[in-house]
Amino acid sequence: MNFAHFINVTKTVHQLACNRRTSNSIEASRELEKYVDQLSFDEIKFIQIIMYLGRETTDEDRLKYSNRELFVSQQRYLEKKSWSIRELEADHIVAKLPLDEYLEKGLEIAGNLNIQLDSYTDLDTKKDNLKDEEGAVFMSKYSRVKKIDANFVDSYLAKGWELIDTTKELSSFGETTITYHMGYPISSYIADLKGIIEKYEELGLFEELKKRLCEKEGLDPQGLREESFYLGDRPNNEAVNFFNHYVYVLKNEKGNYIYDDPANKKKEESKIKKTVSVTVDGDDLPF
């Protein structure tokens, strides 16, 4: 994918943005939004470079730097600032009411460049740039992202969601409204799942799970137990491995589940009884 392709895509967005401004209609706004929504993340990132290039570049900058230097500088700045996710970045583009003006100026600066954008190839398959203070990948922080209006923000916050961003959108009545972008943190998602599992355990379904896993392997459920400390290496089976992993995942502790076949215990008890019986019959007693 080369520079010319990205320029052509940006020109299409520019034309749609011009139509939105001149017609001031809901249909034109939706046509622009629909086109941007189907673009790849790479194309959206490029449009943002052109958009901010047009918005931020001053006449003094034009005299001081070459067009290539201005373009590369804006690209590096946005990469360092880091993009979040495709849907949010697409919204940032559409929400800019002077979008056609920004793109027109940006295209004028970038129009005569001939850059092979190898750095944009297959970016969608790579990890997103780091964004939050902990250096985590943005989307690794949220299991779900959703757009809602102001009426539902409080209820989502009460359920553990976080406010990521807000954008302005044109409503069906021709009025500008605020859309809230909410993220459901993976930490909240995991806490909810643990709560569900704890309820299963409270209702005795954990014991049923042990029974089913043992039956699957033809084992006696009475032989599966958890010790208070590690007893060393013992023969493992699917049930033992599963429950030790279960403890590790839910409690962050080393599982001490073992399996002792009750049949072997009965055999040992039988041998002891026979030995005692022979000893008593033979009067070989220590008293």
C-alpha positions as CSV (number, residue, x, y, z in Angstrom):
1,M,0.0,0.0,0.0
2,N,1.6,3.3,-1.1
3,F,1.3,7.0,-0.4
4,A,-0.9,7.6,-3.4
5,H,-3.6,5.2,-2.1
6,F,-3.7,7.0,1.3
7,I,-3.9,10.4,-0.4
8,N,-6.9,9.3,-2.5
9,V,-8.7,7.9,0.5
10,T,-8.1,11.2,2.3
11,K,-9.4,13.2,-0.7
12,T,-12.6,11.2,-0.6
13,V,-13.0,12.0,3.1
14,H,-12.3,15.6,2.3
15,Q,-15.1,15.7,-0.4
16,L,-17.6,14.1,2.0
17,A,-16.7,16.6,4.7
18,C,-17.2,19.4,2.2
19,N,-20.7,18.0,1.4
20,R,-21.5,17.9,5.1
21,R,-20.6,21.5,5.5
22,T,-22.3,22.9,2.4
23,S,-25.5,20.8,2.7
24,N,-25.7,20.8,6.5
25,S,-27.9,17.7,6.3
26,I,-28.1,14.6,8.4
27,E,-27.7,12.4,5.2
28,A,-24.4,14.0,4.4
29,S,-23.1,13.6,7.9
30,R,-24.1,9.9,8.0
31,E,-22.5,9.4,4.6
32,L,-19.2,10.7,5.9
33,E,-19.5,8.7,9.1
34,K,-20.3,5.5,7.1
35,Y,-17.3,5.9,4.8
36,V,-14.9,6.6,7.7
37,D,-16.2,3.7,9.7
38,Q,-15.3,1.1,7.0
39,L,-11.7,2.3,6.7
40,S,-8.8,0.4,8.0
41,F,-6.9,1.6,11.1
42,D,-3.9,2.4,8.9
43,E,-6.1,4.7,6.7
44,I,-7.6,6.4,9.7
45,K,-4.2,7.1,11.2
46,F,-3.0,8.6,7.9
47,I,-6.1,10.8,7.7
48,Q,-5.4,12.1,11.2
49,I,-1.9,13.0,10.2
50,I,-3.2,15.0,7.3
51,M,-6.0,16.5,9.5
52,Y,-3.6,17.7,12.2
53,L,-1.0,18.7,9.7
54,G,-3.6,21.1,8.3
55,R,-4.8,22.3,11.6
56,E,-1.4,22.8,13.4
57,T,0.9,24.0,10.7
58,T,1.4,27.7,10.7
59,D,2.7,30.0,7.9
60,E,5.9,30.3,9.8
61,D,6.3,26.6,9.8
62,R,5.8,26.5,6.1
63,L,8.6,28.9,5.6
64,K,10.9,27.2,8.1
65,Y,10.5,23.5,7.2
66,S,10.0,21.5,4.0
67,N,6.7,19.7,3.4
68,R,8.4,16.4,4.0
69,E,9.7,17.5,7.3
70,L,6.3,18.8,8.4
71,F,4.6,15.6,7.4
72,V,7.2,13.3,9.1
73,S,7.2,15.5,12.3
74,Q,3.4,15.3,12.6
75,Q,3.5,11.5,12.0
76,R,6.1,11.0,14.7
77,Y,4.2,13.2,17.1
78,L,1.0,11.2,16.7
79,E,2.8,7.9,17.0
80,K,4.4,9.0,20.2
81,K,1.1,10.3,21.6
82,S,-0.3,7.0,20.6
83,W,-3.6,6.0,19.0
84,S,-6.2,4.2,21.0
85,I,-8.5,1.9,19.0
86,R,-9.9,2.3,15.4
87,E,-13.5,3.1,16.4
88,L,-12.5,5.9,18.7
89,E,-10.0,7.4,16.3
90,A,-12.6,7.3,13.5
91,D,-15.0,9.2,15.8
92,H,-12.3,11.8,16.4
93,I,-12.1,12.5,12.6
94,V,-15.9,12.7,12.1
95,A,-16.4,14.9,15.2
96,K,-14.2,17.7,13.7
97,L,-16.7,20.1,12.2
98,P,-14.0,22.1,10.3
99,L,-12.7,18.7,9.0
100,D,-12.8,19.8,5.3
101,E,-10.7,22.9,6.1
102,Y,-8.1,20.9,8.0
103,L,-7.9,18.2,5.3
104,E,-7.7,20.8,2.5
105,K,-4.7,22.5,4.0
106,G,-3.1,19.2,5.0
107,L,-3.5,17.8,1.5
108,E,-1.9,20.9,0.1
109,I,1.2,20.3,2.2
110,A,1.3,16.5,1.6
111,G,0.0,16.5,-2.0
112,N,3.4,16.8,-3.7
113,L,5.2,14.3,-1.6
114,N,6.2,10.9,-2.9
115,I,6.7,8.7,0.2
116,Q,6.4,4.9,0.2
117,L,4.7,4.3,3.5
118,D,6.2,1.0,4.4
119,S,5.7,1.9,8.1
120,Y,2.0,1.6,7.5
121,T,1.9,-1.8,6.0
122,D,0.2,-4.5,8.1
123,L,0.0,-2.2,11.2
124,D,-3.3,-3.7,12.1
125,T,-1.6,-7.0,12.8
126,K,0.9,-5.4,15.2
127,K,0.3,-4.3,18.8
128,D,-1.1,-0.8,19.4
129,N,1.2,1.9,20.7
130,L,1.5,2.1,24.5
131,K,-0.8,4.6,26.0
132,D,-1.5,4.5,29.7
133,E,0.9,5.3,32.5
134,E,1.7,1.6,33.2
135,G,2.9,1.0,29.7
136,A,0.1,-1.4,29.0
137,V,-1.4,-1.9,25.5
138,F,-4.6,0.2,25.5
139,M,-7.0,-2.6,24.5
140,S,-5.4,-5.0,27.0
141,K,-7.1,-2.8,29.7
142,Y,-10.6,-3.3,28.4
143,S,-12.6,-6.4,27.5
144,R,-15.4,-4.3,25.9
145,V,-15.8,-0.7,24.6
146,K,-19.2,0.8,24.0
147,K,-20.7,4.2,23.0
148,I,-23.6,5.5,25.1
149,D,-25.4,8.8,25.7
150,A,-25.3,10.8,28.9
151,N,-28.4,9.2,30.4
152,F,-26.6,5.8,30.9
153,V,-23.2,7.0,32.1
154,D,-23.9,6.8,35.8
155,S,-25.4,3.3,35.6
156,Y,-22.4,2.0,33.6
157,L,-19.9,3.6,36.1
158,A,-21.8,1.9,38.9
159,K,-21.2,-1.5,37.2
160,G,-17.5,-1.0,37.0
161,W,-17.2,0.6,33.6
162,E,-14.8,3.5,33.0
163,L,-15.2,6.7,30.9
164,I,-12.5,6.6,28.1
165,D,-13.4,9.6,26.0
166,T,-16.2,11.8,24.7
167,T,-17.0,12.9,21.2
168,K,-19.4,15.3,19.6
169,E,-21.9,14.0,17.1
170,L,-24.7,15.4,15.0
171,S,-28.1,14.1,16.1
172,S,-31.0,13.2,13.9
173,F,-32.6,16.5,14.9
174,G,-29.6,18.5,13.6
175,E,-28.3,19.2,17.1
176,T,-24.8,18.5,18.4
177,T,-24.8,15.8,21.1
178,I,-22.1,14.3,23.3
179,T,-21.3,10.6,23.0
180,Y,-19.6,8.9,25.9
181,H,-17.1,6.1,25.1
182,M,-17.1,3.6,28.0
183,G,-14.7,0.8,28.6
184,Y,-15.3,-2.3,30.7
185,P,-11.9,-3.0,32.4
186,I,-10.5,-6.6,32.3
187,S,-10.0,-6.3,36.0
188,S,-13.7,-5.8,36.5
189,Y,-14.5,-8.5,34.1
190,I,-12.3,-11.0,36.0
191,A,-13.8,-9.9,39.3
192,D,-17.3,-10.6,38.0
193,L,-16.3,-14.0,36.7
194,K,-14.7,-14.9,40.1
195,G,-18.0,-13.8,41.8
196,I,-19.9,-16.2,39.6
197,I,-17.6,-19.0,40.4
198,E,-17.8,-18.3,44.1
199,K,-21.6,-18.5,43.8
200,Y,-21.3,-21.9,42.1
201,E,-19.0,-23.1,45.0
202,E,-21.5,-21.7,47.6
203,L,-24.3,-23.8,46.0
204,G,-22.2,-27.0,46.1
205,L,-21.6,-27.2,42.3
206,F,-17.9,-27.4,42.9
207,E,-18.3,-30.8,44.4
208,E,-20.4,-31.8,41.4
209,L,-17.6,-30.7,39.1
210,K,-15.1,-32.9,41.0
211,K,-17.5,-35.8,40.7
212,R,-18.0,-35.3,37.0
213,L,-14.3,-35.0,36.2
214,C,-13.5,-38.1,38.2
215,E,-16.3,-40.1,36.5
216,K,-14.9,-39.0,33.1
217,E,-11.6,-40.7,34.0
218,G,-13.2,-43.7,35.7
219,L,-11.9,-42.5,39.1
220,D,-13.5,-42.7,42.5
221,P,-14.4,-39.1,43.6
222,Q,-13.5,-40.1,47.2
223,G,-9.9,-40.4,46.2
224,L,-9.5,-36.8,45.1
225,R,-8.6,-34.5,48.0
226,E,-6.7,-31.3,48.8
227,E,-3.9,-31.4,51.4
228,S,-2.9,-28.5,53.6
229,F,0.7,-28.7,52.3
230,Y,2.6,-30.0,49.3
231,L,3.2,-33.8,49.6
232,G,5.8,-34.1,46.8
233,D,5.5,-35.7,43.4
234,R,2.5,-38.0,43.0
235,P,0.9,-39.5,39.9
236,N,-1.2,-36.9,38.2
237,N,-4.3,-37.2,36.1
238,E,-6.7,-34.9,34.4
239,A,-8.8,-34.1,37.5
240,V,-5.7,-33.4,39.7
241,N,-4.1,-31.2,37.1
242,F,-7.4,-29.3,36.5
243,F,-8.0,-28.5,40.2
244,N,-4.4,-27.5,40.9
245,H,-4.7,-25.1,38.0
246,Y,-8.1,-24.0,39.3
247,V,-6.5,-23.1,42.6
248,Y,-3.6,-21.3,40.9
249,V,-5.9,-19.2,38.7
250,L,-8.5,-18.2,41.3
251,K,-6.4,-17.9,44.4
252,N,-2.9,-17.4,43.0
253,E,-1.6,-20.3,45.1
254,K,0.0,-23.6,44.3
255,G,-2.7,-26.3,44.3
256,N,-2.1,-29.3,46.5
257,Y,-4.7,-31.7,45.1
258,I,-3.8,-35.4,45.0
259,Y,-5.5,-38.6,44.1
260,D,-5.3,-41.8,46.3
261,D,-7.3,-44.6,44.9
262,P,-9.7,-45.7,47.8
263,A,-9.4,-49.3,46.5
264,N,-5.7,-49.4,47.4
265,K,-6.5,-48.1,50.9
266,K,-9.1,-50.9,51.4
267,K,-6.5,-53.5,50.3
268,E,-4.0,-52.1,52.8
269,E,-6.6,-52.2,55.6
270,S,-7.5,-55.8,54.6
271,K,-3.9,-56.9,54.8
272,I,-3.5,-55.3,58.3
273,K,-6.7,-57.1,59.5
274,K,-5.4,-60.5,58.2
275,T,-2.0,-59.9,59.9
276,V,-3.7,-59.1,63.2
277,S,-6.0,-62.1,62.9
278,V,-3.0,-64.5,62.3
279,T,-1.1,-63.0,65.2
280,V,-4.0,-63.4,67.6
281,D,-4.7,-67.0,66.6
282,G,-1.0,-67.9,67.1
283,D,-0.8,-66.3,70.5
284,D,2.3,-64.4,69.4
285,L,1.4,-61.3,71.5
286,P,3.8,-59.0,73.4
287,F,1.9,-59.4,76.7
